[in-house]
Amino acid sequence: MEKITWKCSKCGYTYEADPGVVPPETCPTCKDKCEFVNVTCYIPECGMTGQDPRLKG
């Protein structure tokens, strides 16, 4: 099974983890407690892997 790509809602840091593994509560980059958003690509255009290009920014 493919990895899940999570993105920090504050600084944009991305974190990949196996399904079922939750991202950390504190971002390792900005050191803030933040919400990690699932930005995994689930569309054929990006091969169903990595970050969905529509969610960058």
Summary of the structure (lengths in Angstrom):
residues: 57
radius of gyration: 11.3
end to end distance: 26.4
largest distance: 34.0
contacts: 137
relative contact order: 0.27
helix: 11%
strand: 28%
